[in-house]
Amino acid sequence: MKIRKISYPTPLSEIECIDNDNIDVFVELEDGYSYALVVITPKNIMHLMEKNEQCYLEVGHPMIIVKELTHECINSAIEAYSKDDAYWLKEYHLSGEFDINLLNEMLKNQLD
């Protein structure tokens, strides 16, 4: 699906370390629907684990991982996530909304 607009509540110009941070991103597609996502760098993932003294990343909404927080990297990633009728954008956006009963039912249906 085509991307109509990508916007940032915090301008990219305010990011001090483009290879060690994360940012909220809003994506509007041609169907008019908007998605709120978090884009993060691998170094920032490591930073967060070290900060929390954990050997894993805290459970939370999925994040899109990019090398650097630049328009080019973010746009490329979002283009990839918007393919196939924006399947991955939709999944990432809705991931925290699924009721556990629905997930259990979906798994049960796979076994049947």
Phi and psi in radians as a Rosetta constraint file:
Dihedral C 1 N 2 CA 2 C 2 CIRCULARHARMONIC -1.370 0.35
Dihedral N 2 CA 2 C 2 N 3 CIRCULARHARMONIC 2.507 0.35
Dihedral C 2 N 3 CA 3 C 3 CIRCULARHARMONIC -1.537 0.35
Dihedral N 3 CA 3 C 3 N 4 CIRCULARHARMONIC 2.220 0.35
Dihedral C 3 N 4 CA 4 C 4 CIRCULARHARMONIC -1.535 0.35
Dihedral N 4 CA 4 C 4 N 5 CIRCULARHARMONIC -0.720 0.35
Dihedral C 4 N 5 CA 5 C 5 CIRCULARHARMONIC -2.763 0.35
Dihedral N 5 CA 5 C 5 N 6 CIRCULARHARMONIC 2.448 0.35
Dihedral C 5 N 6 CA 6 C 6 CIRCULARHARMONIC -2.106 0.35
Dihedral N 6 CA 6 C 6 N 7 CIRCULARHARMONIC 2.236 0.35
Dihedral C 6 N 7 CA 7 C 7 CIRCULARHARMONIC -2.371 0.35
Dihedral N 7 CA 7 C 7 N 8 CIRCULARHARMONIC 2.790 0.35
Dihedral C 7 N 8 CA 8 C 8 CIRCULARHARMONIC -2.240 0.35
Dihedral N 8 CA 8 C 8 N 9 CIRCULARHARMONIC 2.171 0.35
Dihedral C 8 N 9 CA 9 C 9 CIRCULARHARMONIC -1.092 0.35
Dihedral N 9 CA 9 C 9 N 10 CIRCULARHARMONIC -0.582 0.35
Dihedral C 9 N 10 CA 10 C 10 CIRCULARHARMONIC -1.890 0.35
Dihedral N 10 CA 10 C 10 N 11 CIRCULARHARMONIC 2.128 0.35
Dihedral C 10 N 11 CA 11 C 11 CIRCULARHARMONIC -1.042 0.35
Dihedral N 11 CA 11 C 11 N 12 CIRCULARHARMONIC 2.472 0.35
Dihedral C 11 N 12 CA 12 C 12 CIRCULARHARMONIC -1.028 0.35
Dihedral N 12 CA 12 C 12 N 13 CIRCULARHARMONIC -0.481 0.35
Dihedral C 12 N 13 CA 13 C 13 CIRCULARHARMONIC -1.133 0.35
Dihedral N 13 CA 13 C 13 N 14 CIRCULARHARMONIC -0.319 0.35
Dihedral C 13 N 14 CA 14 C 14 CIRCULARHARMONIC -1.552 0.35
Dihedral N 14 CA 14 C 14 N 15 CIRCULARHARMONIC -0.080 0.35
Dihedral C 14 N 15 CA 15 C 15 CIRCULARHARMONIC -1.341 0.35
Dihedral N 15 CA 15 C 15 N 16 CIRCULARHARMONIC 2.103 0.35
Dihedral C 15 N 16 CA 16 C 16 CIRCULARHARMONIC -1.337 0.35
Dihedral N 16 CA 16 C 16 N 17 CIRCULARHARMONIC -0.668 0.35
Dihedral C 16 N 17 CA 17 C 17 CIRCULARHARMONIC -2.242 0.35
Dihedral N 17 CA 17 C 17 N 18 CIRCULARHARMONIC 1.680 0.35
Dihedral C 17 N 18 CA 18 C 18 CIRCULARHARMONIC -1.154 0.35
Dihedral N 18 CA 18 C 18 N 19 CIRCULARHARMONIC -0.262 0.35
Dihedral C 18 N 19 CA 19 C 19 CIRCULARHARMONIC -1.836 0.35
Dihedral N 19 CA 19 C 19 N 20 CIRCULARHARMONIC 0.154 0.35
Dihedral C 19 N 20 CA 20 C 20 CIRCULARHARMONIC -2.591 0.35
Dihedral N 20 CA 20 C 20 N 21 CIRCULARHARMONIC 1.238 0.35
Dihedral C 20 N 21 CA 21 C 21 CIRCULARHARMONIC -2.926 0.35
Dihedral N 21 CA 21 C 21 N 22 CIRCULARHARMONIC -3.117 0.35
Dihedral C 21 N 22 CA 22 C 22 CIRCULARHARMONIC -2.513 0.35
Dihedral N 22 CA 22 C 22 N 23 CIRCULARHARMONIC 2.805 0.35
Dihedral C 22 N 23 CA 23 C 23 CIRCULARHARMONIC -2.638 0.35
Dihedral N 23 CA 23 C 23 N 24 CIRCULARHARMONIC 2.543 0.35
Dihedral C 23 N 24 CA 24 C 24 CIRCULARHARMONIC -1.356 0.35
Dihedral N 24 CA 24 C 24 N 25 CIRCULARHARMONIC 2.503 0.35
Dihedral C 24 N 25 CA 25 C 25 CIRCULARHARMONIC -2.385 0.35
Dihedral N 25 CA 25 C 25 N 26 CIRCULARHARMONIC 2.375 0.35
Dihedral C 25 N 26 CA 26 C 26 CIRCULARHARMONIC -1.894 0.35
Dihedral N 26 CA 26 C 26 N 27 CIRCULARHARMONIC 2.290 0.35
Dihedral C 26 N 27 CA 27 C 27 CIRCULARHARMONIC -2.145 0.35
Dihedral N 27 CA 27 C 27 N 28 CIRCULARHARMONIC 2.177 0.35
Dihedral C 27 N 28 CA 28 C 28 CIRCULARHARMONIC -1.913 0.35
Dihedral N 28 CA 28 C 28 N 29 CIRCULARHARMONIC 2.231 0.35
Dihedral C 28 N 29 CA 29 C 29 CIRCULARHARMONIC -1.728 0.35
Dihedral N 29 CA 29 C 29 N 30 CIRCULARHARMONIC 2.983 0.35
Dihedral C 29 N 30 CA 30 C 30 CIRCULARHARMONIC -1.076 0.35
Dihedral N 30 CA 30 C 30 N 31 CIRCULARHARMONIC -0.378 0.35
Dihedral C 30 N 31 CA 31 C 31 CIRCULARHARMONIC -1.396 0.35
Dihedral N 31 CA 31 C 31 N 32 CIRCULARHARMONIC -0.016 0.35
Dihedral C 31 N 32 CA 32 C 32 CIRCULARHARMONIC 1.574 0.35
Dihedral N 32 CA 32 C 32 N 33 CIRCULARHARMONIC -0.159 0.35
Dihedral C 32 N 33 CA 33 C 33 CIRCULARHARMONIC -1.409 0.35
Dihedral N 33 CA 33 C 33 N 34 CIRCULARHARMONIC 2.499 0.35
Dihedral C 33 N 34 CA 34 C 34 CIRCULARHARMONIC -1.980 0.35
Dihedral N 34 CA 34 C 34 N 35 CIRCULARHARMONIC 2.524 0.35
Dihedral C 34 N 35 CA 35 C 35 CIRCULARHARMONIC -2.134 0.35
Dihedral N 35 CA 35 C 35 N 36 CIRCULARHARMONIC 2.386 0.35
Dihedral C 35 N 36 CA 36 C 36 CIRCULARHARMONIC -1.824 0.35
Dihedral N 36 CA 36 C 36 N 37 CIRCULARHARMONIC 2.202 0.35
Dihedral C 36 N 37 CA 37 C 37 CIRCULARHARMONIC -2.367 0.35
Dihedral N 37 CA 37 C 37 N 38 CIRCULARHARMONIC 2.817 0.35
Dihedral C 37 N 38 CA 38 C 38 CIRCULARHARMONIC -1.976 0.35
Dihedral N 38 CA 38 C 38 N 39 CIRCULARHARMONIC 2.291 0.35
Dihedral C 38 N 39 CA 39 C 39 CIRCULARHARMONIC -1.951 0.35
Dihedral N 39 CA 39 C 39 N 40 CIRCULARHARMONIC 2.314 0.35
Dihedral C 39 N 40 CA 40 C 40 CIRCULARHARMONIC -2.384 0.35
Dihedral N 40 CA 40 C 40 N 41 CIRCULARHARMONIC 2.729 0.35
Dihedral C 40 N 41 CA 41 C 41 CIRCULARHARMONIC -1.774 0.35
Dihedral N 41 CA 41 C 41 N 42 CIRCULARHARMONIC 2.714 0.35
Dihedral C 41 N 42 CA 42 C 42 CIRCULARHARMONIC -0.999 0.35
Dihedral N 42 CA 42 C 42 N 43 CIRCULARHARMONIC -0.698 0.35
Dihedral C 42 N 43 CA 43 C 43 CIRCULARHARMONIC -1.092 0.35
Dihedral N 43 CA 43 C 43 N 44 CIRCULARHARMONIC -0.615 0.35
Dihedral C 43 N 44 CA 44 C 44 CIRCULARHARMONIC -1.239 0.35
Dihedral N 44 CA 44 C 44 N 45 CIRCULARHARMONIC -0.567 0.35
Dihedral C 44 N 45 CA 45 C 45 CIRCULARHARMONIC -1.064 0.35
Dihedral N 45 CA 45 C 45 N 46 CIRCULARHARMONIC -0.834 0.35
Dihedral C 45 N 46 CA 46 C 46 CIRCULARHARMONIC -1.085 0.35
Dihedral N 46 CA 46 C 46 N 47 CIRCULARHARMONIC -0.749 0.35
Dihedral C 46 N 47 CA 47 C 47 CIRCULARHARMONIC -1.013 0.35
Dihedral N 47 CA 47 C 47 N 48 CIRCULARHARMONIC -0.780 0.35
Dihedral C 47 N 48 CA 48 C 48 CIRCULARHARMONIC -1.140 0.35
Dihedral N 48 CA 48 C 48 N 49 CIRCULARHARMONIC -0.685 0.35
Dihedral C 48 N 49 CA 49 C 49 CIRCULARHARMONIC -1.130 0.35
Dihedral N 49 CA 49 C 49 N 50 CIRCULARHARMONIC -0.767 0.35
Dihedral C 49 N 50 CA 50 C 50 CIRCULARHARMONIC -1.137 0.35
Dihedral N 50 CA 50 C 50 N 51 CIRCULARHARMONIC -0.753 0.35
Dihedral C 50 N 51 CA 51 C 51 CIRCULARHARMONIC -1.030 0.35
Dihedral N 51 CA 51 C 51 N 52 CIRCULARHARMONIC -0.707 0.35
Dihedral C 51 N 52 CA 52 C 52 CIRCULARHARMONIC -1.571 0.35
Dihedral N 52 CA 52 C 52 N 53 CIRCULARHARMONIC 0.054 0.35
Dihedral C 52 N 53 CA 53 C 53 CIRCULARHARMONIC 0.904 0.35
Dihedral N 53 CA 53 C 53 N 54 CIRCULARHARMONIC 0.887 0.35
Dihedral C 53 N 54 CA 54 C 54 CIRCULARHARMONIC -2.268 0.35
Dihedral N 54 CA 54 C 54 N 55 CIRCULARHARMONIC 2.700 0.35
Dihedral C 54 N 55 CA 55 C 55 CIRCULARHARMONIC -1.723 0.35
Dihedral N 55 CA 55 C 55 N 56 CIRCULARHARMONIC 0.285 0.35
Dihedral C 55 N 56 CA 56 C 56 CIRCULARHARMONIC -2.576 0.35
Dihedral N 56 CA 56 C 56 N 57 CIRCULARHARMONIC 2.849 0.35
Dihedral C 56 N 57 CA 57 C 57 CIRCULARHARMONIC -1.502 0.35
Dihedral N 57 CA 57 C 57 N 58 CIRCULARHARMONIC 2.328 0.35
Dihedral C 57 N 58 CA 58 C 58 CIRCULARHARMONIC -0.913 0.35
Dihedral N 58 CA 58 C 58 N 59 CIRCULARHARMONIC 2.514 0.35
Dihedral C 58 N 59 CA 59 C 59 CIRCULARHARMONIC -1.147 0.35
Dihedral N 59 CA 59 C 59 N 60 CIRCULARHARMONIC 2.414 0.35
Dihedral C 59 N 60 CA 60 C 60 CIRCULARHARMONIC -3.111 0.35
Dihedral N 60 CA 60 C 60 N 61 CIRCULARHARMONIC -3.008 0.35
Dihedral C 60 N 61 CA 61 C 61 CIRCULARHARMONIC -1.037 0.35
Dihedral N 61 CA 61 C 61 N 62 CIRCULARHARMONIC 2.549 0.35
Dihedral C 61 N 62 CA 62 C 62 CIRCULARHARMONIC -1.055 0.35
Dihedral N 62 CA 62 C 62 N 63 CIRCULARHARMONIC 2.647 0.35
Dihedral C 62 N 63 CA 63 C 63 CIRCULARHARMONIC -2.192 0.35
Dihedral N 63 CA 63 C 63 N 64 CIRCULARHARMONIC 2.622 0.35
Dihedral C 63 N 64 CA 64 C 64 CIRCULARHARMONIC -1.529 0.35
Dihedral N 64 CA 64 C 64 N 65 CIRCULARHARMONIC 2.205 0.35
Dihedral C 64 N 65 CA 65 C 65 CIRCULARHARMONIC -1.729 0.35
Dihedral N 65 CA 65 C 65 N 66 CIRCULARHARMONIC 2.219 0.35
Dihedral C 65 N 66 CA 66 C 66 CIRCULARHARMONIC -2.259 0.35
Dihedral N 66 CA 66 C 66 N 67 CIRCULARHARMONIC 2.748 0.35
Dihedral C 66 N 67 CA 67 C 67 CIRCULARHARMONIC -1.139 0.35
Dihedral N 67 CA 67 C 67 N 68 CIRCULARHARMONIC -0.756 0.35
Dihedral C 67 N 68 CA 68 C 68 CIRCULARHARMONIC -2.486 0.35
Dihedral N 68 CA 68 C 68 N 69 CIRCULARHARMONIC 2.675 0.35
Dihedral C 68 N 69 CA 69 C 69 CIRCULARHARMONIC -1.545 0.35
Dihedral N 69 CA 69 C 69 N 70 CIRCULARHARMONIC 1.331 0.35
Dihedral C 69 N 70 CA 70 C 70 CIRCULARHARMONIC -2.160 0.35
Dihedral N 70 CA 70 C 70 N 71 CIRCULARHARMONIC 2.761 0.35
Dihedral C 70 N 71 CA 71 C 71 CIRCULARHARMONIC -0.955 0.35
Dihedral N 71 CA 71 C 71 N 72 CIRCULARHARMONIC -0.758 0.35
Dihedral C 71 N 72 CA 72 C 72 CIRCULARHARMONIC -1.055 0.35
Dihedral N 72 CA 72 C 72 N 73 CIRCULARHARMONIC -0.880 0.35
Dihedral C 72 N 73 CA 73 C 73 CIRCULARHARMONIC -1.149 0.35
Dihedral N 73 CA 73 C 73 N 74 CIRCULARHARMONIC -0.791 0.35
Dihedral C 73 N 74 CA 74 C 74 CIRCULARHARMONIC -1.139 0.35
Dihedral N 74 CA 74 C 74 N 75 CIRCULARHARMONIC -0.788 0.35
Dihedral C 74 N 75 CA 75 C 75 CIRCULARHARMONIC -1.068 0.35
Dihedral N 75 CA 75 C 75 N 76 CIRCULARHARMONIC -0.736 0.35
Dihedral C 75 N 76 CA 76 C 76 CIRCULARHARMONIC -1.083 0.35
Dihedral N 76 CA 76 C 76 N 77 CIRCULARHARMONIC -0.778 0.35
Dihedral C 76 N 77 CA 77 C 77 CIRCULARHARMONIC -1.129 0.35
Dihedral N 77 CA 77 C 77 N 78 CIRCULARHARMONIC -0.781 0.35
Dihedral C 77 N 78 CA 78 C 78 CIRCULARHARMONIC -1.185 0.35
Dihedral N 78 CA 78 C 78 N 79 CIRCULARHARMONIC -0.600 0.35
Dihedral C 78 N 79 CA 79 C 79 CIRCULARHARMONIC -1.031 0.35
Dihedral N 79 CA 79 C 79 N 80 CIRCULARHARMONIC -0.773 0.35
Dihedral C 79 N 80 CA 80 C 80 CIRCULARHARMONIC -1.130 0.35
Dihedral N 80 CA 80 C 80 N 81 CIRCULARHARMONIC -0.715 0.35
Dihedral C 80 N 81 CA 81 C 81 CIRCULARHARMONIC -1.286 0.35
Dihedral N 81 CA 81 C 81 N 82 CIRCULARHARMONIC -0.276 0.35
Dihedral C 81 N 82 CA 82 C 82 CIRCULARHARMONIC -1.643 0.35
Dihedral N 82 CA 82 C 82 N 83 CIRCULARHARMONIC 0.007 0.35
Dihedral C 82 N 83 CA 83 C 83 CIRCULARHARMONIC -1.248 0.35
Dihedral N 83 CA 83 C 83 N 84 CIRCULARHARMONIC 2.902 0.35
Dihedral C 83 N 84 CA 84 C 84 CIRCULARHARMONIC 0.954 0.35
Dihedral N 84 CA 84 C 84 N 85 CIRCULARHARMONIC 0.931 0.35
Dihedral C 84 N 85 CA 85 C 85 CIRCULARHARMONIC 1.047 0.35
Dihedral N 85 CA 85 C 85 N 86 CIRCULARHARMONIC 0.568 0.35
Dihedral C 85 N 86 CA 86 C 86 CIRCULARHARMONIC 1.078 0.35
Dihedral N 86 CA 86 C 86 N 87 CIRCULARHARMONIC 0.592 0.35
Dihedral C 86 N 87 CA 87 C 87 CIRCULARHARMONIC -0.881 0.35
Dihedral N 87 CA 87 C 87 N 88 CIRCULARHARMONIC -0.916 0.35
Dihedral C 87 N 88 CA 88 C 88 CIRCULARHARMONIC -1.257 0.35
Dihedral N 88 CA 88 C 88 N 89 CIRCULARHARMONIC -0.579 0.35
Dihedral C 88 N 89 CA 89 C 89 CIRCULARHARMONIC -1.088 0.35
Dihedral N 89 CA 89 C 89 N 90 CIRCULARHARMONIC -0.757 0.35
Dihedral C 89 N 90 CA 90 C 90 CIRCULARHARMONIC -1.125 0.35
Dihedral N 90 CA 90 C 90 N 91 CIRCULARHARMONIC -0.771 0.35
Dihedral C 90 N 91 CA 91 C 91 CIRCULARHARMONIC -1.115 0.35
Dihedral N 91 CA 91 C 91 N 92 CIRCULARHARMONIC -0.821 0.35
Dihedral C 91 N 92 CA 92 C 92 CIRCULARHARMONIC -1.054 0.35
Dihedral N 92 CA 92 C 92 N 93 CIRCULARHARMONIC -0.758 0.35
Dihedral C 92 N 93 CA 93 C 93 CIRCULARHARMONIC -1.113 0.35
Dihedral N 93 CA 93 C 93 N 94 CIRCULARHARMONIC -0.692 0.35
Dihedral C 93 N 94 CA 94 C 94 CIRCULARHARMONIC -1.622 0.35
Dihedral N 94 CA 94 C 94 N 95 CIRCULARHARMONIC -0.068 0.35
Dihedral C 94 N 95 CA 95 C 95 CIRCULARHARMONIC -0.951 0.35
Dihedral N 95 CA 95 C 95 N 96 CIRCULARHARMONIC -0.628 0.35
Dihedral C 95 N 96 CA 96 C 96 CIRCULARHARMONIC -1.518 0.35
Dihedral N 96 CA 96 C 96 N 97 CIRCULARHARMONIC -0.002 0.35
Dihedral C 96 N 97 CA 97 C 97 CIRCULARHARMONIC -1.703 0.35
Dihedral N 97 CA 97 C 97 N 98 CIRCULARHARMONIC -0.215 0.35
Dihedral C 97 N 98 CA 98 C 98 CIRCULARHARMONIC -1.226 0.35
Dihedral N 98 CA 98 C 98 N 99 CIRCULARHARMONIC 2.308 0.35
Dihedral C 98 N 99 CA 99 C 99 CIRCULARHARMONIC -1.340 0.35
Dihedral N 99 CA 99 C 99 N 100 CIRCULARHARMONIC 2.426 0.35
Dihedral C 99 N 100 CA 100 C 100 CIRCULARHARMONIC -1.022 0.35
Dihedral N 100 CA 100 C 100 N 101 CIRCULARHARMONIC -0.573 0.35
Dihedral C 100 N 101 CA 101 C 101 CIRCULARHARMONIC -1.129 0.35
Dihedral N 101 CA 101 C 101 N 102 CIRCULARHARMONIC -0.683 0.35
Dihedral C 101 N 102 CA 102 C 102 CIRCULARHARMONIC -1.126 0.35
Dihedral N 102 CA 102 C 102 N 103 CIRCULARHARMONIC -0.775 0.35
Dihedral C 102 N 103 CA 103 C 103 CIRCULARHARMONIC -1.082 0.35
Dihedral N 103 CA 103 C 103 N 104 CIRCULARHARMONIC -0.766 0.35
Dihedral C 103 N 104 CA 104 C 104 CIRCULARHARMONIC -1.085 0.35
Dihedral N 104 CA 104 C 104 N 105 CIRCULARHARMONIC -0.701 0.35
Dihedral C 104 N 105 CA 105 C 105 CIRCULARHARMONIC -1.136 0.35
Dihedral N 105 CA 105 C 105 N 106 CIRCULARHARMONIC -0.728 0.35
Dihedral C 105 N 106 CA 106 C 106 CIRCULARHARMONIC -1.088 0.35
Dihedral N 106 CA 106 C 106 N 107 CIRCULARHARMONIC -0.732 0.35
Dihedral C 106 N 107 CA 107 C 107 CIRCULARHARMONIC -1.144 0.35
Dihedral N 107 CA 107 C 107 N 108 CIRCULARHARMONIC -0.721 0.35
Dihedral C 107 N 108 CA 108 C 108 CIRCULARHARMONIC -1.055 0.35
Dihedral N 108 CA 108 C 108 N 109 CIRCULARHARMONIC -0.742 0.35
Dihedral C 108 N 109 CA 109 C 109 CIRCULARHARMONIC -1.103 0.35
Dihedral N 109 CA 109 C 109 N 110 CIRCULARHARMONIC -0.539 0.35
Dihedral C 109 N 110 CA 110 C 110 CIRCULARHARMONIC -1.190 0.35
Dihedral N 110 CA 110 C 110 N 111 CIRCULARHARMONIC -0.570 0.35
Dihedral C 110 N 111 CA 111 C 111 CIRCULARHARMONIC -1.387 0.35
Dihedral N 111 CA 111 C 111 N 112 CIRCULARHARMONIC -0.398 0.35
